[in-house]
Amino acid sequence: MIGERIFEKPLRKMIVEKTLNQTLHIAKSSKKDEFYTQLSDIERELKHYKEHFKNKVVFCNCDDPRNSNFFNYFAYNFENLGLKKLLTTCYKKQEKDLFIQKESQNGVFLEYLGEKNENKIPDAEEIGIKYLKEDGDFRSQESIELLKQSDIIVTNPPFSLFREYVEQLIKYEKKFLIIGNINAITYKEIFKLIKENKAWLGINMGRGISGFIVPEHYELYGTEARIDDLGNRIISPNNCLWLTNLDTSKRYEDIILSKKYEGNESQYPIFDNYDAININKTKDIPMDYKGIMGVPITFLHKFNPDQFEIIKFRKGNDNKDLSINGKCPYFRILIRNKRHLNIHFKIPKYIKK
């Protein structure tokens, strides 16, 4: 059996033998949602969250287990993470060729409890693929019932449905680690969660997510598009991020500030429609400024909620985009340095572990 052979080797070699098209979520091709996460990117991010998974039920609800790199990661690391259960579902029935265009009505489901076959981790077919009564859409009642049973949701959801997907996770109060486009930060629903400290950016973003596998009918665009040594077609948009509500120590690392406002006021113009100074790069945040500052959205990747307070996003007092001399810079997040407020901050419990 394939599963008896491939798990004797390192995880990457296992994936090579298993299929040339390892990828992640199932989505409607008409919406150009077929971007599938590489195993290397999953490993690079997930290594920072190991302590969260002990005795937890993980649900990958946009994943065909026969092809998903998320399933491969969690199945292979089941014991190392101390998982209780792994669940995967995907939208409609998918054949072994992940990118087949054939339509079907039933979603795919798999439950893995860490069982082994002759001390080797079996592949998805050996574990036992099942078919749902519904189409496997994350909004279907079957998928919601599985969601309720789960502790942590980890996947790459359809970008076109990102708002709705996150809304469901919040509604059912689930922990999550998911991939989205950087522009998702600008969605009012997502920014509200970040402002209220209910969600934050993960460790890797931009070039930290090296690219996505796409099907044959997608154009290979961009200077970094390529075909890898497995024959996978890779697009590297360099504009994606991980969104999560799983804590890490990195969240509490201060941004090191080296610039000063006093004596350099001309470098920090004031917005026309809000009493705040404009800052073009996070590294240029002045250490001595006590007022409100407008920073680029990439600031959120280094945002420490103990160091800074988020005031609002994008709009001035007139509810129009923030402007300087009548011109609008790219979207700005209005923040304030908490260190100047003389507030006593407790060390987060996470850091005390």
ZATOR-33786 format. One record per residue (C-alpha): residue in one letter; x, y, z. Coordinates in pm, whole numbers, plus 50000, padded with zeros to 5 digits. Layout:
residues N
AXYZ...
end
This chain:
residues 353
M500005000050000I501145035749937G500655045350299E502885016950420R505765029550209I505605067150216F505565072550591E508925055250629K510425086650475P510515123450575L507275142050526R508295160450210K509395128350036M506155112350146I504215139749971V506255135949652E505405098849624K501805103649717T500875128549443L502355155649225N499525179349309Q499405183849688T497205212649771L494575225550004H491045238649990I488295230649742A486485260349597K484525271149295S486895276549003S484675303348860K485615325549153K489355319849107D489635305849458E491845276449363F495025286649543Y496485257449735T498985260650018Q502435245249997L503625222150273S506715243350335D504575273850416I502385253750654E505425240450837R506995275050857E503935289751030L502625260651238K505895255251424H505105286351631Y501825272751775K502655237751896E501535243352256H497985252152144F497195218351990K497605193852278N494425173152325K492555194552072V490255186151781V491575202551464F489175208851175C490405216550823N487085224550659C488295234250311D490475203650252D490255171350057P492425148450275R493675129349971N495335160749842S495555185550128N498915195850268F497105206450587F495865170850631N499355157450559Y500925180750816F498515172551098A498355135051027Y502135132051022N502525153451336F499485139251520E501475124651811N504045152551822L501295178451863G499285156452099L496105159951894K492855144252006K491255142651662L491715155551307L488695163351088T488735173850725T485985182450481C485945197850138Y483455213249898K481895186549675K483445154149560Q487005155849429E488795128749234K492485120749285D493265148049033L492505177849254F491865201548966I489345180548777Q486395200948655K483755173948701E480875184748921S479345163249194Q476975169449481N478665153649784G481465167649995V484325146350128F484835139050498L487555121850698E488095116451071Y491555106551192L492275095751550G495985088751515E495705051951427K498635035251250N499025006551007E501914984451116N503365013951306K503105035951000I500685064750946P498145054350681D497165076950393A493675091450360E492315062650154E493445037250414I491905057350696G488605057550514I487165085250300K483475091950355Y481005113450167L478735138850323K475025141050253E475505177650160D478065194449934G480705201250203D480435239050184F481645253750515R478215269950552S476305237050520Q474625222750829E476835191650828S479985213050822I478655235451098E477955205451321L481565194151273L482715229551345K480865228851677Q482765197251775S486145212851694D488615233651893I490915248851630I490225255751262V493265256051032T492935260250656N493135282650351P489505293650298P488175307649969F489405343449946S486145354649783L484245343050094F486775354250353R484505378350540E481735352750568Y484185325450667V485685345650953E482245357051066Q481275320751115L484395313351320I483675342751548K480005333251581Y480935298751711E483825312351920K486485290751755K490235293351768F491665295851419L494735299551201I493855307450839I495365322850527G493965353950361N494905382450131I496655412050296N493765433850177A491555414950425I493005438350689T491075466550524Y487705448950551K485765466550824E484685433150973I488275420550997F489775453451114K487175455351390L488375421551522I491995433251515K491155466051688E489245447451960N492145422752004K489995393451892A492255384851598W495765393851484L498315386551218G500345354651235I504105351251202N504525350750824M503115373750559G504085387250217R507185369150100G506995347950413I504305328450225S506305315449930G503505308249683F500425287949598I499835258149371V497295265849097P495515244048840E496415241548472H493775266248356Y495265294548568E497705318048399L501195318148550Y501585355448611G504255375548792T508035374448790E508155347249055A505725323248887R507315289548832I506875252148791D508525233449077D510405200449066L507155181649130G505495196948826N503275219849034R502435253848889I503315280049153I502175316149175S503825338449435P501615369149485N503555380249796N500385396349929C498985371050173L498995366750549W498015343350830L495135355551047T494715339651389N493545342551748L496185318251876D498675336252097T502445335852049S505245353052237K506085372751923R502925393551973Y504445409152283E507745419852132D508015457852127I508725475551803I512155491051857L511805528451806S514875549051717K513505580751552K512505612951729Y509705637151651E511215666951831G513535684651593N512205665251293E508655678351275S508835685250901Q509205647850837Y505855641151007P503135662150840I499735665251008F496645652150830D494185677550690N491185661050852Y492545645551173D494895657351446A497555630951386I500915629051213N501565607850904I504225580550911N505135562850588K507075533750737T506685515251067K510405519151137D509935557051135I507505557951431P509015583851670M509725572752023D508855606352178Y505505614452016K502585612552259G499765620152019I497995600051750M499905587251448G498815573751110V500845543051010P500675519250709I498605487450738T501775466250741F502275479651095L499865452651209H502465425851140K504575440351425F501715453251639N502155446952013P498825454452188D500705462752507Q502825488752330F500275505552103E496555513252099I494595512651774I492295542851749K490595539051411F491195530851047R491485551850734K488935579450797G489355614550937N486915635251143D484925642950830N484545605750757K486645609850443D489975592950375L492885608150566S494625634050351I497725656250348N497545688350146G494505674449972K496155641749873C495385608050031P498275584850117Y497615547750108F495315535550389R496495545450735I495805530651077L495585556251356I497495545251666R498865558851994N501875547752196K500595533552527R503995537352689H503325574652716L500015570252898N501585559853232I499415528753245H500655498353436F500585467653212K500525432453346I502785406753187P500545384852968K499925350353108Y501275336052786I504715350652858K504775335853208K504605300253080
end
